[in-house]
Amino acid sequence: MSASEIIASFSQDVHQALTKALDTKGKELDAREKGLNKKEEKLKAREEHLNRIFTNHNGKQRVIVQVGNSSFETTYDILLSCPDSYFHIFQWTKENELVESPDSVFIARNPTTFGYVLEYLTYGELHSELSDKGLLNMLIADAKFYALPKLAQKVQDCLDSLLAVEGKSEQRLKALEEASLKSEQEISKALKDVDAKVTTLSSKILGQQPPLYHKVAAANQLSNGQYINWNTPILALASHLQYDGSSAYTILNKCLLQLTVRYTTTCSTHGNGAANVNLMVNGTAVARCYHGQAGGHQESREMQDIREYNVNDKIQFQFYSNSYSVNDALGTTLTIIVLHTY
C-alpha cells in the first residue's frame, strides 16, 4: 500500500473515532441538561409551595378550627406562636415535600376549654379568672394534649391555689362549727346548772322549817313613832338573823327574805285620820300598810314584803298614828322566811 493510501485510511479512522466520541459526549450533555431541567422544575415547585406556606403563616390568611361542635376563627401565626405545640402538625410533610396548610382543621376536644387555649395562644397569658375545679382539671388535660406545658402549669397553679383557699375555708368552717357546738354545750350546761339551782332553791323553800311567829311586847299601847317589840327570838334562823331583844333584827348573811306582819288595832273613839305600820330598813321606811283610826272598832291588817338584804342591815316595824290608837299584842305576829342565801 502506498503512502498516500495509508494516510487516507488513517484519516478516515480518526474521523470515525472523533465522530463517535462527539456523539457520545453530545448524548451525555443532553442527559445532563435534562437532569438539570428536572431539578430546576423541582426547585421551582418547592419554592412555590414555600411561598404559599409562608404567605399562610404571616397572619394574612385566616384559619377555622373546628373543635367539637364549635368553630373558632384565628390565624396561623397565632396557632403556631408556641414552638413544638400540637398545632405545628399543620405543616405536614410527605416524602420530604412540604404540603400546603389547610384552611380548616377538626379537633375532637372540648370546645369550652379551647377558648382558654386560644386566649393563651393569642395573648401569651391566661387572663381569665377560673374557679370551677372541673373546668380547671379539664383545661390541664387539654393543655397537655395541645403540648402547651406552660399553660398546663399555670392552670395547675391556679387549681392548687383554689384548693388551698377551699381547704382554709373548710378549716375555718370546721372551727366555727366546733366553736358553735362548744358554745351550745356550754349554754346547755349553764341551763342545766340554772335548773339545778332552781331545783335546789325550790327544795329549800318547800322544805323550809315552819316559820316562827312572834307577838308584840306586853305593852299594849303604841304611841306615834314607836317600834314594835317582839317577845320571842327566832332560834331557827339564828344563822341568818340576830335579834337585839327589843325591836331590831340584824342580817348576818346576805339573803332574800319574805316578811309577813299581821297586826290588829282598836281604833280610837275620839280621833279621826289614819294610822299605819312601816317596814323600816336601816331607819328608812321601805313598805307601808294603812288602817282606819276612828269609830272605836277593831281592824286587822297584813303586810307582806320580799326583799334582798345585805349583811348588817337592820329590820324594824314602826307604828304611826296622828291621833291615838291601842295595839292588841295578841293579834300581832311576824313571819320570816329565808327564800335564798348567797
C-alpha positions in Angstrom: 0.0 0.0 0.0 1.3 3.3 -0.9 2.0 6.1 1.5 -1.0 8.1 0.2 -3.4 5.2 0.8 -2.1 4.7 4.3 -2.6 8.4 5.1 -6.1 8.3 3.7 -7.1 5.2 5.7 -5.7 6.7 8.9 -7.6 10.0 8.4 -10.8 8.0 7.9 -10.3 6.1 11.1 -9.6 9.3 13.0 -12.7 10.9 11.6 -14.9 8.0 12.6 -13.4 7.9 16.2 -13.9 11.7 16.6 -17.5 11.4 15.3 -18.3 8.6 17.7 -16.7 10.5 20.6 -18.6 13.6 19.8 -21.9 11.7 19.6 -21.2 10.2 23.0 -20.4 13.5 24.6 -23.4 15.1 23.0 -25.7 12.4 24.5 -24.0 12.9 27.9 -24.6 16.6 27.7 -28.2 16.1 26.6 -28.7 13.8 29.6 -27.2 16.3 32.0 -29.3 19.0 30.6 -32.4 17.0 31.1 -31.4 16.3 34.7 -30.7 19.9 35.3 -34.1 20.9 33.9 -35.9 18.4 36.1 -34.0 19.7 39.2 -34.9 23.2 38.2 -38.5 22.3 37.9 -38.5 20.6 41.3 -36.8 23.6 42.9 -39.3 26.0 41.4 -42.2 23.8 42.6 -40.7 23.7 46.1 -40.2 27.5 46.1 -43.9 28.0 45.1 -45.0 25.7 47.9 -42.8 27.5 50.4 -44.1 30.9 49.2 -47.7 29.7 49.7 -46.9 28.4 53.2 -45.1 31.5 54.3 -48.0 33.5 53.0 -50.3 31.5 55.2 -48.1 31.8 58.2 -47.7 35.6 58.1 -51.1 36.0 59.6 -52.8 37.3 56.5 -54.6 34.1 55.9 -57.2 33.1 58.4 -57.9 29.5 59.5 -61.0 27.9 61.0 -60.5 25.4 63.8 -63.5 23.2 64.4 -63.3 21.9 68.0 -66.2 19.5 68.8 -69.4 21.3 67.7 -67.9 24.8 67.8 -65.9 26.8 65.3 -63.0 29.2 66.2 -61.6 31.6 63.6 -57.9 32.7 64.1 -54.7 32.9 62.1 -51.8 30.6 61.6 -49.3 32.8 63.3 -51.4 32.7 66.5 -51.8 28.9 66.3 -48.1 28.4 65.7 -47.0 31.0 68.3 -45.8 28.3 70.7 -42.9 26.1 69.4 -43.4 22.3 69.4 -47.1 22.7 70.1 -49.8 20.4 68.7 -50.7 22.9 66.1 -47.5 22.6 64.2 -48.9 19.4 62.6 -50.5 21.8 60.1 -47.0 21.9 58.4 -47.3 18.4 57.1 -44.6 16.8 55.0 -44.7 14.0 52.5 -41.6 12.4 51.0 -39.7 15.5 52.1 -42.1 17.7 50.2 -43.9 20.4 52.1 -47.7 20.3 51.7 -49.8 23.5 51.9 -51.5 24.1 55.3 -55.3 23.5 55.2 -57.8 26.3 55.5 -59.7 24.5 58.4 -59.0 21.6 60.7 -61.1 19.5 63.1 -60.1 18.6 66.6 -62.1 16.2 68.7 -61.8 18.0 72.0 -63.9 20.1 74.4 -64.8 23.5 72.8 -65.1 25.2 76.2 -61.5 24.7 77.1 -60.3 25.5 73.6 -61.5 29.1 74.1 -59.0 29.4 77.0 -56.3 27.7 75.0 -56.8 30.2 72.1 -56.7 33.0 74.7 -53.3 31.8 75.9 -52.0 31.5 72.3 -53.3 35.0 71.4 -52.0 36.9 74.5 -49.3 34.6 75.8 -51.1 34.6 79.2 -54.3 33.3 80.7 -56.1 36.4 81.9 -59.5 34.8 82.7 -60.2 34.0 86.3 -61.4 30.4 86.7 -62.9 29.0 89.9 -64.5 25.8 88.6 -62.4 22.8 89.7 -63.9 20.6 87.0 -63.1 23.1 84.2 -59.6 23.6 85.6 -58.9 19.9 85.6 -60.2 19.5 82.0 -58.1 22.5 80.9 -55.0 21.0 82.3 -55.7 17.8 80.4 -56.3 19.7 77.1 -53.2 21.9 77.6 -51.1 18.7 77.8 -52.9 17.4 74.7 -52.1 20.5 72.8 -48.4 20.2 74.0 -48.6 23.5 75.9 -46.7 22.7 79.1 -46.5 26.3 80.4 -50.3 26.7 80.1 -50.8 23.4 81.9 -48.5 24.6 84.7 -50.3 27.9 85.0 -53.7 26.2 85.3 -52.3 23.7 87.8 -51.0 26.6 90.0 -54.4 28.2 89.8 -56.1 24.9 90.8 -53.7 24.4 93.7 -54.4 27.9 95.0 -58.1 27.3 94.7 -57.8 24.1 96.6 -55.7 25.7 99.3 -58.2 28.5 99.8 -61.1 26.0 100.0 -59.0 24.0 102.5 -58.6 27.0 104.7 -62.3 27.8 104.3 -63.2 24.3 105.3 -60.9 24.5 108.3 -62.4 27.9 109.4 -65.9 26.4 108.9 -65.0 23.4 110.9 -63.5 25.6 113.6 -66.7 27.7 113.7 -68.8 24.6 113.9 -66.7 23.3 116.7 -66.9 26.6 118.5 -70.7 26.7 117.9 -71.0 23.2 119.3 -68.9 24.1 122.2 -71.0 27.2 122.9 -74.1 25.1 122.6 -72.7 22.7 125.1 -71.7 25.5 127.4 -75.1 27.0 127.1 -76.7 23.7 127.7 -74.5 23.1 130.8 -75.3 26.6 132.1 -79.1 26.0 131.6 -78.7 22.7 133.5 -76.8 24.5 136.3 -79.6 27.1 136.5 -82.2 24.3 136.5 -80.3 22.6 139.3 -80.0 25.8 141.3 -83.7 26.5 140.8 -84.5 22.9 141.9 -82.2 23.3 144.9 -83.8 26.6 145.8 -87.3 25.2 145.3 -86.4 22.3 147.5 -85.1 24.7 150.2 -88.2 26.8 150.0 -90.6 23.8 150.1 -88.5 22.2 152.8 -88.3 25.3 155.0 -89.0 24.8 158.6 -92.4 26.1 159.8 -92.0 29.8 160.4 -91.8 31.1 163.9 -94.5 33.6 165.0 -93.6 36.5 167.3 -96.0 38.5 169.4 -95.6 42.1 170.4 -94.3 43.1 173.8 -96.6 43.2 176.8 -97.1 47.0 176.4 -100.4 47.2 174.7 -100.4 50.8 173.8 -98.1 52.1 171.0 -97.6 55.8 170.6 -96.7 57.6 167.4 -93.3 56.5 166.1 -92.9 53.6 168.5 -91.2 50.4 167.1 -93.0 47.0 167.7 -91.1 44.8 170.1 -91.1 41.1 169.5 -91.1 38.9 172.6 -89.6 35.6 171.1 -86.2 35.3 169.4 -86.1 33.3 166.1 -83.9 30.5 167.1 -84.4 28.5 163.9 -83.0 31.4 161.9 -80.1 32.3 164.2 -77.5 31.8 161.5 -79.2 34.5 159.3 -80.7 36.9 161.8 -79.8 38.3 165.2 -82.5 39.8 167.4 -81.4 42.7 169.7 -84.1 41.8 172.3 -86.2 44.9 171.7 -87.3 45.7 168.1 -84.5 45.2 165.6 -83.2 42.2 163.6 -79.7 42.4 162.2 -78.8 40.5 159.0 -75.8 38.2 159.4 -75.6 36.7 155.9 -76.8 38.2 152.6 -80.2 36.7 151.8 -83.6 37.0 150.2 -86.3 37.3 152.9 -90.1 37.2 152.9 -91.5 39.2 155.8 -95.2 39.0 156.7 -96.6 41.1 159.6 -100.2 40.8 160.7 -101.4 43.2 163.3 -104.7 44.2 164.9 -105.7 47.7 166.1 -108.5 49.0 168.3 -109.4 52.3 166.8 -109.9 55.4 169.0 -113.4 56.6 169.7 -112.4 60.2 169.7 -109.9 60.5 166.8 -110.2 60.9 163.1 -107.5 60.3 160.5 -105.3 57.4 159.6 -102.6 55.2 161.0 -100.1 52.8 159.5 -97.3 50.3 160.2 -94.0 50.9 158.3 -91.3 48.3 157.4 -88.1 50.1 158.3 -84.6 49.0 156.9 -81.7 50.9 158.4 -84.1 53.5 159.7 -85.8 54.2 156.3 -89.4 53.1 155.5 -89.4 50.7 152.5 -93.0 49.4 152.8 -96.2 50.6 154.5 -99.7 49.3 155.4 -102.6 51.7 156.3 -105.6 51.2 158.6 -108.5 53.4 159.8 -108.4 55.3 163.1 -112.0 56.2 164.1 -115.2 54.8 165.4 -113.9 52.6 168.2 -113.9 49.4 166.1 -111.1 46.9 165.6 -109.2 46.3 162.4 -106.8 43.6 161.3 -104.2 44.3 158.5 -101.5 42.2 156.9 -98.4 43.4 155.0 -96.1 41.1 153.1 -92.7 42.1 151.6 -90.0 40.2 149.7 -86.6 41.9 149.5 -82.9 41.2 149.3 -80.9 42.1 152.4 -77.2 42.7 152.9 -75.0 41.9 155.9 -75.6 44.3 158.9 -79.0 45.6 157.5 -81.4 46.3 160.4 -85.1 45.4 160.1 -87.8 47.1 162.3 -91.5 47.7 162.2 -92.7 51.1 163.3 -96.3 52.1 164.3 -97.6 55.5 163.2 -100.8 57.4 164.2 -101.8 61.0 164.0 -104.2 60.5 166.9 -104.5 57.8 169.4 -104.8 54.0 169.0 -104.5 50.9 171.0 -102.5 48.0 169.6 -103.6 44.4 170.5 -100.5 42.5 171.3 -102.2 39.1 171.0 -103.3 39.9 167.4 -99.9 40.9 166.1 -97.5 38.4 164.6 -94.4 38.4 162.4 -93.4 35.6 160.0 -89.9 35.5 158.5 -89.0 33.0 155.6 -85.5 32.8 154.1 -86.1 32.3 150.3 -82.4 32.3 149.3 -78.9 32.8 150.7 -75.8 34.0 148.8 
